[in-house]
Amino acid sequence: MAIECRKRYIDYFKQPYLLLLALLCSVNTLLAQSSEKSQAARERINTLNQTAKKLNSDSTAQALILGHEAYLLAVKENDKLLQAQTMLTLSEGYLYDDSYDMALQYAYDALDIFQSLKDQAGIADAYTLLGWLFYDTENPILSMDYHQKAEKLVAAGTDIKKKATALNAIGLVFQMMNNSDSAKVYFQKTIAIAEKNKINTILGAALNNLGICENMLGQYPQAIAHFEKAMEMEAIDSKHNRLPLAEIQNQLAYSFLKLNNYKKTDSLLISARSIIDASTSNTRKEKLLDNLHTSALLYQATGNYQRAFDCLQQYIATNNEIVSRNKTEMVDALHLRRETQAREKQINELNAQKELRSFQRNALAAGLVLLGIIGFLLYSRLRRKQQRDKEMEAMKRLLIEKELDETLHEKEALTDKLGFKDQNIKEYALLLTHNDELLKNFIQETSHLMTEDADIKSMPNSYNKLVKKFLQDLEQHANDKTLHLSSDDAHADFFFNLLQKYPHLTENERKLCAQIRLNLSSKEIAALNNISVKSVEMARYRLRKHFGLQKNEDLNAFIRSF
């Protein structure tokens, strides 16, 4: 009895102990799972950021979507460093998209976070991005300020590539300010670092920039030497992105233009334009501007003023797409607003210090001031989050509307094409009907010949004439059928495009277009259609008039363009 009581007594105290042990194990498991989830989220954010950076130049819309997804995850994880890094990625994406106001806002927000964390590498990256932003909006003063700040920070670090990039950026700003001598100094420093460390990409860019400086100074042979060496570097390094090669060819063409070597200039411009047109990068527009500018100068020098005027108009239109006056003014206004806010913040901080010193004796007043500051910060953060949520919703809505419009356009195009195919089927059915009629006529005439009371000796001749006539009709019909099939089947896309622009073409005009597209001469067309050559020439004249072609425009080339 005493032993049983003792067991019950031990079990009574053992159960709470076991429950506590189980609870501690559960808490430890939950903490481990939470840590694993957090680590997975951070890896996901880094992956999204890296992917967005790769897509920024060629697929900006997709890069922005990934960047916003990474930012939301960083906010959810409450990781300030990841938030700032994601903001820089978004800023770079909006910069490629020419949305300078959004790019500036995200860059400033990232800079604020990096400064609060005292992350020197992050601050340098933010300064560099701000420098490029003001460079693109043609504000050399602010661009120089930020690039010089970035250069001071990276000079103290160990990243050689960033050092060379910072020096090259400062040289470009001096170049924008038409200070070629100062620009050359920085480009030569960049070249020295790039050659020593075998950084071919930066070396090619710096050589190209140095060549531009020589062009600005009128030293065209020296410029050509730099450009040719830059092309060698790009040939080694630019396996996928050939736009830098196009940029060098544009500048090299300008040098040869100034030396009156128009043939070499034209060859380089054509080569550069082919690379630019084949590129899908958002940075292709800047290369296109250089190409159009030099092309306009070339045509002006060779007396082709119409082509020069066309290139100049295209240059103005492309330049307006990249940097409009409204965008530049908006960026300047945002920068001015930030400076004003910074000054207001300094004033507020000074006032707060004065108030703090004035009310140090009153703890209650100090507490109220503290609560007010906390409330203001919470309100600002909430408002900023709401603004970002609105921007996300607006962007998603625009993407959905764009996809819907593209779907509707594709549906309309498919409907038109289906209607065109139905018309081809109807015409083919008519050909089959005509075939049947030929066969019926032959049978009827044969039967009629057999029932006539004609001379038996003349029947073979009559029968042979009838067979010969039938074979001629059948051969003519086969030619028509072959031409119809080759025109409406093999060239269905050609007819579809042609009729989209000229829907009132007759059947004979369509047939003539198909024969011209097959490079048939007027004599061959006349023989094929059993008409005279003069009739073919008249038909070609009416067709030119229908298309509204001038005398110097080639009808064959015009038709083959569809």
SELUM-862480 format. One record per residue (C-alpha): residue number from 1; residue in one letter; chain; x, y, z. Coordinates in steps of 0.05 Angstrom, whole numbers, always signed. Example, Ala and Ser with C-alpha at 12.3 -4.5 7.8 and 13.67 -1.06 7.14 Angstrom:
BEGIN
- 1:A:A:+246:-90:+156
- 2:S:A:+273:-21:+143
This chain:
BEGIN
- 1:M:A:+0:+0:+0
- 2:A:A:+56:+48:+17
- 3:I:A:+93:+30:-47
- 4:E:A:+31:+45:-90
- 5:C:A:+23:+113:-57
- 6:R:A:+95:+129:-70
- 7:K:A:+87:+111:-145
- 8:R:A:+26:+154:-151
- 9:Y:A:+63:+211:-117
- 10:I:A:+121:+204:-166
- 11:D:A:+74:+200:-227
- 12:Y:A:+37:+262:-203
- 13:F:A:+100:+303:-206
- 14:K:A:+127:+269:-269
- 15:Q:A:+68:+288:-315
- 16:P:A:+79:+365:-311
- 17:Y:A:+153:+354:-323
- 18:L:A:+139:+313:-386
- 19:L:A:+89:+365:-411
- 20:L:A:+140:+420:-402
- 21:L:A:+193:+380:-439
- 22:A:A:+145:+368:-497
- 23:L:A:+128:+442:-499
- 24:L:A:+201:+461:-502
- 25:C:A:+213:+412:-559
- 26:S:A:+154:+440:-598
- 27:V:A:+178:+511:-590
- 28:N:A:+248:+491:-613
- 29:T:A:+218:+457:-674
- 30:L:A:+176:+517:-692
- 31:L:A:+236:+563:-685
- 32:A:A:+277:+518:-731
- 33:Q:A:+222:+516:-783
- 34:S:A:+214:+591:-780
- 35:S:A:+289:+600:-790
- 36:E:A:+288:+554:-850
- 37:K:A:+229:+591:-881
- 38:S:A:+264:+658:-870
- 39:Q:A:+328:+631:-902
- 40:A:A:+289:+605:-962
- 41:A:A:+254:+672:-970
- 42:R:A:+321:+709:-970
- 43:E:A:+348:+661:-1023
- 44:R:A:+285:+673:-1064
- 45:I:A:+294:+748:-1059
- 46:N:A:+367:+744:-1082
- 47:T:A:+347:+699:-1140
- 48:L:A:+292:+747:-1162
- 49:N:A:+340:+806:-1157
- 50:Q:A:+393:+772:-1199
- 51:T:A:+343:+751:-1252
- 52:A:A:+312:+821:-1255
- 53:K:A:+382:+852:-1265
- 54:K:A:+395:+805:-1323
- 55:L:A:+327:+823:-1355
- 56:N:A:+330:+898:-1342
- 57:S:A:+361:+917:-1409
- 58:D:A:+321:+870:-1455
- 59:S:A:+256:+852:-1419
- 60:T:A:+244:+911:-1374
- 61:A:A:+170:+897:-1360
- 62:Q:A:+185:+826:-1336
- 63:A:A:+244:+851:-1295
- 64:L:A:+200:+902:-1260
- 65:I:A:+149:+849:-1242
- 66:L:A:+204:+805:-1212
- 67:G:A:+234:+865:-1176
- 68:H:A:+168:+884:-1144
- 69:E:A:+157:+812:-1122
- 70:A:A:+226:+812:-1090
- 71:Y:A:+211:+878:-1056
- 72:L:A:+146:+853:-1026
- 73:L:A:+182:+791:-999
- 74:A:A:+237:+835:-969
- 75:V:A:+185:+879:-935
- 76:K:A:+151:+817:-908
- 77:E:A:+217:+792:-881
- 78:N:A:+230:+861:-852
- 79:D:A:+301:+859:-880
- 80:K:A:+324:+930:-893
- 81:L:A:+387:+911:-931
- 82:L:A:+348:+866:-979
- 83:Q:A:+296:+921:-987
- 84:A:A:+349:+972:-1007
- 85:Q:A:+382:+923:-1055
- 86:T:A:+314:+908:-1087
- 87:M:A:+299:+983:-1092
- 88:L:A:+364:+992:-1131
- 89:T:A:+344:+936:-1178
- 90:L:A:+276:+969:-1189
- 91:S:A:+308:+1037:-1199
- 92:E:A:+354:+1008:-1252
- 93:G:A:+294:+976:-1287
- 94:Y:A:+255:+1041:-1288
- 95:L:A:+317:+1076:-1314
- 96:Y:A:+320:+1027:-1373
- 97:D:A:+246:+1039:-1382
- 98:D:A:+258:+1115:-1385
- 99:S:A:+211:+1124:-1325
- 100:Y:A:+259:+1173:-1291
- 101:D:A:+212:+1195:-1236
- 102:M:A:+202:+1124:-1210
- 103:A:A:+276:+1109:-1218
- 104:L:A:+295:+1170:-1178
- 105:Q:A:+246:+1155:-1122
- 106:Y:A:+270:+1083:-1113
- 107:A:A:+343:+1104:-1117
- 108:Y:A:+334:+1157:-1062
- 109:D:A:+295:+1108:-1018
- 110:A:A:+351:+1057:-1026
- 111:L:A:+404:+1109:-1011
- 112:D:A:+367:+1128:-947
- 113:I:A:+367:+1056:-923
- 114:F:A:+440:+1044:-941
- 115:Q:A:+460:+1107:-904
- 116:S:A:+420:+1086:-843
- 117:L:A:+455:+1018:-844
- 118:K:A:+523:+1052:-859
- 119:D:A:+532:+1004:-917
- 120:Q:A:+588:+1037:-957
- 121:A:A:+583:+990:-1016
- 122:G:A:+508:+1000:-1021
- 123:I:A:+516:+1076:-1016
- 124:A:A:+567:+1074:-1073
- 125:D:A:+520:+1033:-1116
- 126:A:A:+463:+1082:-1102
- 127:Y:A:+508:+1142:-1119
- 128:T:A:+529:+1108:-1184
- 129:L:A:+457:+1095:-1205
- 130:L:A:+437:+1167:-1188
- 131:G:A:+496:+1191:-1229
- 132:W:A:+473:+1151:-1290
- 133:L:A:+401:+1176:-1280
- 134:F:A:+421:+1249:-1283
- 135:Y:A:+469:+1233:-1340
- 136:D:A:+411:+1205:-1381
- 137:T:A:+369:+1267:-1366
- 138:E:A:+427:+1311:-1388
- 139:N:A:+441:+1343:-1320
- 140:P:A:+518:+1341:-1318
- 141:I:A:+525:+1379:-1253
- 142:L:A:+485:+1330:-1210
- 143:S:A:+512:+1271:-1250
- 144:M:A:+584:+1293:-1235
- 145:D:A:+568:+1303:-1161
- 146:Y:A:+541:+1232:-1152
- 147:H:A:+594:+1198:-1194
- 148:Q:A:+650:+1233:-1156
- 149:K:A:+619:+1212:-1090
- 150:A:A:+615:+1140:-1115
- 151:E:A:+688:+1143:-1139
- 152:K:A:+712:+1165:-1071
- 153:L:A:+677:+1107:-1037
- 154:V:A:+700:+1053:-1087
- 155:A:A:+771:+1080:-1087
- 156:A:A:+776:+1058:-1014
- 157:G:A:+751:+987:-1031
- 158:T:A:+780:+927:-1067
- 159:D:A:+732:+920:-1126
- 160:I:A:+776:+937:-1186
- 161:K:A:+719:+934:-1236
- 162:K:A:+678:+985:-1197
- 163:K:A:+739:+1031:-1193
- 164:A:A:+748:+1029:-1268
- 165:T:A:+674:+1039:-1280
- 166:A:A:+672:+1100:-1234
- 167:L:A:+731:+1133:-1269
- 168:N:A:+700:+1120:-1337
- 169:A:A:+634:+1150:-1314
- 170:I:A:+668:+1215:-1291
- 171:G:A:+702:+1218:-1358
- 172:L:A:+635:+1212:-1394
- 173:V:A:+606:+1270:-1353
- 174:F:A:+666:+1314:-1371
- 175:Q:A:+654:+1294:-1443
- 176:M:A:+581:+1315:-1437
- 177:M:A:+606:+1382:-1411
- 178:N:A:+651:+1388:-1473
- 179:N:A:+713:+1386:-1429
- 180:S:A:+751:+1336:-1472
- 181:D:A:+819:+1346:-1439
- 182:S:A:+793:+1328:-1370
- 183:A:A:+753:+1271:-1399
- 184:K:A:+815:+1242:-1432
- 185:V:A:+852:+1240:-1365
- 186:Y:A:+798:+1196:-1334
- 187:F:A:+791:+1152:-1395
- 188:Q:A:+866:+1140:-1395
- 189:K:A:+864:+1121:-1321
- 190:T:A:+807:+1073:-1337
- 191:I:A:+846:+1042:-1394
- 192:A:A:+907:+1032:-1349
- 193:I:A:+867:+995:-1297
- 194:A:A:+828:+954:-1349
- 195:E:A:+891:+933:-1386
- 196:K:A:+927:+914:-1322
- 197:N:A:+869:+870:-1298
- 198:K:A:+847:+847:-1368
- 199:I:A:+776:+874:-1362
- 200:N:A:+761:+874:-1437
- 201:T:A:+690:+902:-1432
- 202:I:A:+711:+965:-1394
- 203:L:A:+774:+971:-1436
- 204:G:A:+734:+972:-1501
- 205:A:A:+685:+1023:-1473
- 206:A:A:+741:+1069:-1448
- 207:L:A:+778:+1065:-1515
- 208:N:A:+714:+1082:-1551
- 209:N:A:+703:+1142:-1504
- 210:L:A:+775:+1164:-1515
- 211:G:A:+764:+1161:-1590
- 212:I:A:+702:+1206:-1582
- 213:C:A:+745:+1257:-1545
- 214:E:A:+795:+1256:-1603
- 215:N:A:+737:+1267:-1651
- 216:M:A:+714:+1327:-1610
- 217:L:A:+785:+1355:-1613
- 218:G:A:+790:+1343:-1688
- 219:Q:A:+844:+1290:-1681
- 220:Y:A:+811:+1241:-1728
- 221:P:A:+869:+1193:-1744
- 222:Q:A:+882:+1184:-1669
- 223:A:A:+808:+1173:-1659
- 224:I:A:+807:+1119:-1713
- 225:A:A:+865:+1083:-1678
- 226:H:A:+828:+1082:-1612
- 227:F:A:+763:+1058:-1645
- 228:E:A:+798:+1001:-1682
- 229:K:A:+831:+977:-1617
- 230:A:A:+763:+982:-1582
- 231:M:A:+732:+939:-1637
- 232:E:A:+785:+886:-1623
- 233:M:A:+766:+885:-1549
- 234:E:A:+692:+880:-1565
- 235:A:A:+705:+823:-1615
- 236:I:A:+737:+785:-1557
- 237:D:A:+685:+798:-1504
- 238:S:A:+617:+814:-1538
- 239:K:A:+592:+744:-1554
- 240:H:A:+519:+759:-1539
- 241:N:A:+511:+835:-1535
- 242:R:A:+537:+867:-1600
- 243:L:A:+510:+937:-1586
- 244:P:A:+577:+963:-1561
- 245:L:A:+607:+942:-1628
- 246:A:A:+552:+982:-1663
- 247:E:A:+568:+1043:-1620
- 248:I:A:+642:+1039:-1639
- 249:Q:A:+624:+1032:-1713
- 250:N:A:+580:+1094:-1708
- 251:Q:A:+637:+1135:-1679
- 252:L:A:+688:+1107:-1727
- 253:A:A:+641:+1126:-1785
- 254:Y:A:+641:+1198:-1759
- 255:S:A:+717:+1199:-1761
- 256:F:A:+720:+1175:-1833
- 257:L:A:+665:+1224:-1851
- 258:K:A:+708:+1282:-1826
- 259:L:A:+765:+1254:-1868
- 260:N:A:+718:+1255:-1929
- 261:N:A:+721:+1179:-1936
- 262:Y:A:+647:+1173:-1952
- 263:K:A:+649:+1101:-1977
- 264:K:A:+679:+1075:-1912
- 265:T:A:+631:+1118:-1872
- 266:D:A:+571:+1089:-1908
- 267:S:A:+596:+1017:-1899
- 268:L:A:+606:+1027:-1824
- 269:L:A:+538:+1060:-1815
- 270:I:A:+503:+1003:-1851
- 271:S:A:+539:+951:-1809
- 272:A:A:+522:+988:-1744
- 273:R:A:+449:+997:-1765
- 274:S:A:+441:+922:-1779
- 275:I:A:+466:+907:-1708
- 276:I:A:+420:+960:-1677
- 277:D:A:+359:+936:-1715
- 278:A:A:+372:+863:-1695
- 279:S:A:+377:+882:-1621
- 280:T:A:+319:+880:-1572
- 281:S:A:+355:+918:-1517
- 282:N:A:+325:+982:-1490
- 283:T:A:+393:+1015:-1498
- 284:R:A:+391:+1008:-1574
- 285:K:A:+357:+1076:-1580
- 286:E:A:+420:+1113:-1558
- 287:K:A:+460:+1076:-1611
- 288:L:A:+406:+1091:-1663
- 289:L:A:+412:+1166:-1647
- 290:D:A:+487:+1166:-1663
- 291:N:A:+475:+1126:-1727
- 292:L:A:+420:+1174:-1751
- 293:H:A:+461:+1236:-1734
- 294:T:A:+522:+1212:-1773
- 295:S:A:+478:+1187:-1830
- 296:A:A:+446:+1256:-1836
- 297:L:A:+515:+1288:-1839
- 298:L:A:+537:+1238:-1892
- 299:Y:A:+476:+1250:-1937
- 300:Q:A:+485:+1325:-1929
- 301:A:A:+558:+1320:-1949
- 302:T:A:+541:+1278:-2010
- 303:G:A:+484:+1324:-2032
- 304:N:A:+426:+1277:-2015
- 305:Y:A:+387:+1328:-1976
- 306:Q:A:+321:+1289:-1975
- 307:R:A:+354:+1229:-1941
- 308:A:A:+390:+1276:-1894
- 309:F:A:+324:+1309:-1875
- 310:D:A:+291:+1241:-1864
- 311:C:A:+347:+1219:-1818
- 312:L:A:+342:+1284:-1780
- 313:Q:A:+267:+1276:-1769
- 314:Q:A:+277:+1204:-1745
- 315:Y:A:+332:+1228:-1699
- 316:I:A:+286:+1280:-1667
- 317:A:A:+230:+1230:-1658
- 318:T:A:+276:+1178:-1626
- 319:N:A:+308:+1229:-1580
- 320:N:A:+239:+1252:-1557
- 321:E:A:+223:+1180:-1539
- 322:I:A:+284:+1176:-1494
- 323:V:A:+286:+1243:-1460
- 324:S:A:+228:+1291:-1463
- 325:R:A:+229:+1359:-1432
- 326:N:A:+173:+1339:-1386
- 327:K:A:+212:+1280:-1359
- 328:T:A:+274:+1322:-1348
- 329:E:A:+234:+1376:-1312
- 330:M:A:+201:+1322:-1270
- 331:V:A:+268:+1294:-1248
- 332:D:A:+294:+1364:-1231
- 333:A:A:+230:+1378:-1191
- 334:L:A:+238:+1313:-1152
- 335:H:A:+310:+1328:-1137
- 336:L:A:+292:+1398:-1114
- 337:R:A:+237:+1369:-1071
- 338:R:A:+286:+1321:-1039
- 339:E:A:+335:+1377:-1024
- 340:T:A:+278:+1418:-994
- 341:Q:A:+256:+1359:-952
- 342:A:A:+328:+1349:-929
- 343:R:A:+333:+1422:-908
- 344:E:A:+266:+1417:-874
- 345:K:A:+290:+1355:-838
- 346:Q:A:+352:+1391:-814
- 347:I:A:+310:+1449:-790
- 348:N:A:+262:+1402:-755
- 349:E:A:+320:+1366:-722
- 350:L:A:+349:+1432:-698
- 351:N:A:+282:+1454:-672
- 352:A:A:+273:+1387:-638
- 353:Q:A:+340:+1394:-604
- 354:K:A:+321:+1464:-580
- 355:E:A:+255:+1439:-555
- 356:L:A:+289:+1380:-521
- 357:R:A:+337:+1425:-485
- 358:S:A:+280:+1472:-466
- 359:F:A:+237:+1417:-438
- 360:Q:A:+289:+1372:-407
- 361:R:A:+261:+1389:-338
- 362:N:A:+193:+1363:-359
- 363:A:A:+193:+1289:-372
- 364:L:A:+120:+1288:-392
- 365:A:A:+132:+1339:-448
- 366:A:A:+191:+1300:-473
- 367:G:A:+148:+1238:-474
- 368:L:A:+95:+1273:-515
- 369:V:A:+146:+1298:-566
- 370:L:A:+173:+1227:-572
- 371:L:A:+104:+1198:-583
- 372:G:A:+91:+1251:-636
- 373:I:A:+155:+1233:-673
- 374:I:A:+138:+1159:-670
- 375:G:A:+68:+1172:-695
- 376:F:A:+95:+1214:-753
- 377:L:A:+144:+1159:-773
- 378:L:A:+90:+1105:-770
- 379:Y:A:+43:+1149:-811
- 380:S:A:+97:+1162:-863
- 381:R:A:+114:+1089:-869
- 382:L:A:+41:+1069:-875
- 383:R:A:+29:+1122:-927
- 384:R:A:+90:+1100:-967
- 385:K:A:+67:+1028:-965
- 386:Q:A:-3:+1048:-988
- 387:Q:A:+28:+1087:-1045
- 388:R:A:+70:+1027:-1066
- 389:D:A:+9:+982:-1063
- 390:K:A:-28:+1030:-1109
- 391:E:A:+30:+1031:-1157
- 392:M:A:+32:+955:-1158
- 393:E:A:-42:+951:-1172
- 394:A:A:-38:+1003:-1226
- 395:M:A:+20:+966:-1259
- 396:K:A:-16:+899:-1256
- 397:R:A:-79:+931:-1285
- 398:L:A:-39:+961:-1343
- 399:L:A:-6:+895:-1357
- 400:I:A:-73:+859:-1358
- 401:E:A:-103:+912:-1405
- 402:K:A:-43:+907:-1451
- 403:E:A:-49:+830:-1454
- 404:L:A:-124:+837:-1468
- 405:D:A:-111:+886:-1525
- 406:E:A:-59:+840:-1555
- 407:T:A:-106:+781:-1551
- 408:L:A:-162:+820:-1585
- 409:H:A:-115:+842:-1641
- 410:E:A:-92:+770:-1652
- 411:K:A:-164:+746:-1654
- 412:E:A:-182:+798:-1706
- 413:A:A:-122:+780:-1749
- 414:L:A:-140:+705:-1745
- 415:T:A:-212:+721:-1764
- 416:D:A:-190:+760:-1825
- 417:K:A:-142:+704:-1845
- 418:L:A:-197:+651:-1836
- 419:G:A:-242:+692:-1882
- 420:F:A:-188:+695:-1933
- 421:K:A:-178:+619:-1930
- 422:D:A:-254:+609:-1938
- 423:Q:A:-252:+651:-2002
- 424:N:A:-195:+607:-2028
- 425:I:A:-237:+544:-2015
- 426:K:A:-296:+574:-2053
- 427:E:A:-252:+591:-2112
- 428:Y:A:-223:+522:-2112
- 429:A:A:-293:+492:-2112
- 430:L:A:-310:+534:-2174
- 431:L:A:-248:+506:-2208
- 432:L:A:-272:+435:-2194
- 433:T:A:-341:+453:-2221
- 434:H:A:-310:+480:-2285
- 435:N:A:-272:+414:-2292
- 436:D:A:-336:+375:-2287
- 437:E:A:-369:+419:-2340
- 438:L:A:-311:+406:-2388
- 439:L:A:-319:+331:-2379
- 440:K:A:-395:+334:-2388
- 441:N:A:-388:+375:-2452
- 442:F:A:-338:+325:-2479
- 443:I:A:-384:+267:-2466
- 444:Q:A:-444:+303:-2497
- 445:E:A:-406:+322:-2560
- 446:T:A:-379:+251:-2566
- 447:S:A:-449:+223:-2560
- 448:H:A:-475:+273:-2611
- 449:L:A:-420:+254:-2659
- 450:M:A:-438:+181:-2654
- 451:T:A:-512:+193:-2667
- 452:E:A:-503:+238:-2728
- 453:D:A:-515:+208:-2796
- 454:A:A:-447:+232:-2820
- 455:D:A:-399:+198:-2865
- 456:I:A:-365:+141:-2829
- 457:K:A:-299:+158:-2862
- 458:S:A:-300:+229:-2834
- 459:M:A:-316:+206:-2763
- 460:P:A:-244:+193:-2741
- 461:N:A:-224:+263:-2763
- 462:S:A:-282:+294:-2727
- 463:Y:A:-269:+252:-2666
- 464:N:A:-194:+272:-2666
- 465:K:A:-213:+346:-2671
- 466:L:A:-260:+338:-2613
- 467:V:A:-207:+302:-2570
- 468:K:A:-155:+355:-2589
- 469:K:A:-203:+411:-2569
- 470:F:A:-218:+377:-2503
- 471:L:A:-144:+367:-2487
- 472:Q:A:-130:+441:-2503
- 473:D:A:-187:+463:-2456
- 474:L:A:-162:+415:-2403
- 475:E:A:-90:+440:-2409
- 476:Q:A:-114:+512:-2405
- 477:H:A:-155:+495:-2344
- 478:A:A:-96:+458:-2313
- 479:N:A:-53:+520:-2323
- 480:D:A:-106:+563:-2290
- 481:K:A:-113:+514:-2233
- 482:T:A:-37:+510:-2223
- 483:L:A:-31:+585:-2224
- 484:H:A:-90:+591:-2176
- 485:L:A:-60:+541:-2127
- 486:S:A:+9:+573:-2130
- 487:S:A:-22:+642:-2121
- 488:D:A:-74:+628:-2067
- 489:D:A:-39:+572:-2029
- 490:A:A:+36:+582:-2034
- 491:H:A:+27:+657:-2031
- 492:A:A:-32:+660:-1982
- 493:D:A:+5:+706:-1936
- 494:F:A:+24:+750:-1995
- 495:F:A:-48:+757:-2017
- 496:F:A:-71:+767:-1946
- 497:N:A:-23:+825:-1935
- 498:L:A:-37:+854:-2004
- 499:L:A:-113:+853:-1996
- 500:Q:A:-108:+882:-1926
- 501:K:A:-80:+946:-1958
- 502:Y:A:-115:+942:-2027
- 503:P:A:-181:+904:-2016
- 504:H:A:-212:+925:-2083
- 505:L:A:-164:+887:-2129
- 506:T:A:-200:+846:-2183
- 507:E:A:-186:+773:-2196
- 508:N:A:-145:+789:-2258
- 509:E:A:-105:+841:-2219
- 510:R:A:-91:+791:-2165
- 511:K:A:-69:+740:-2217
- 512:L:A:-23:+791:-2249
- 513:C:A:+7:+808:-2181
- 514:A:A:+22:+735:-2168
- 515:Q:A:+55:+727:-2237
- 516:I:A:+97:+790:-2226
- 517:R:A:+118:+764:-2157
- 518:L:A:+142:+700:-2193
- 519:N:A:+189:+745:-2234
- 520:L:A:+153:+728:-2300
- 521:S:A:+167:+775:-2358
- 522:S:A:+112:+810:-2396
- 523:K:A:+122:+762:-2454
- 524:E:A:+115:+701:-2408
- 525:I:A:+53:+730:-2375
- 526:A:A:+22:+743:-2444
- 527:A:A:+35:+672:-2466
- 528:L:A:+8:+643:-2401
- 529:N:A:-57:+683:-2405
- 530:N:A:-66:+679:-2481
- 531:I:A:-64:+755:-2489
- 532:S:A:-18:+803:-2524
- 533:V:A:+44:+834:-2494
- 534:K:A:+12:+903:-2503
- 535:S:A:-48:+880:-2461
- 536:V:A:+1:+858:-2406
- 537:E:A:+35:+927:-2408
- 538:M:A:-33:+962:-2403
- 539:A:A:-52:+917:-2344
- 540:R:A:+14:+934:-2310
- 541:Y:A:+1:+1009:-2322
- 542:R:A:-68:+1004:-2291
- 543:L:A:-39:+965:-2232
- 544:R:A:+14:+1019:-2220
- 545:K:A:-40:+1072:-2222
- 546:H:A:-82:+1031:-2173
- 547:F:A:-22:+1027:-2125
- 548:G:A:-6:+1101:-2134
- 549:L:A:+66:+1088:-2154
- 550:Q:A:+111:+1143:-2182
- 551:K:A:+151:+1135:-2247
- 552:N:A:+216:+1122:-2210
- 553:E:A:+185:+1067:-2166
- 554:D:A:+193:+994:-2188
- 555:L:A:+128:+955:-2192
- 556:N:A:+162:+887:-2183
- 557:A:A:+199:+910:-2120
- 558:F:A:+136:+941:-2092
- 559:I:A:+96:+876:-2101
- 560:R:A:+152:+833:-2071
- 561:S:A:+152:+877:-2009
- 562:F:A:+86:+847:-1986
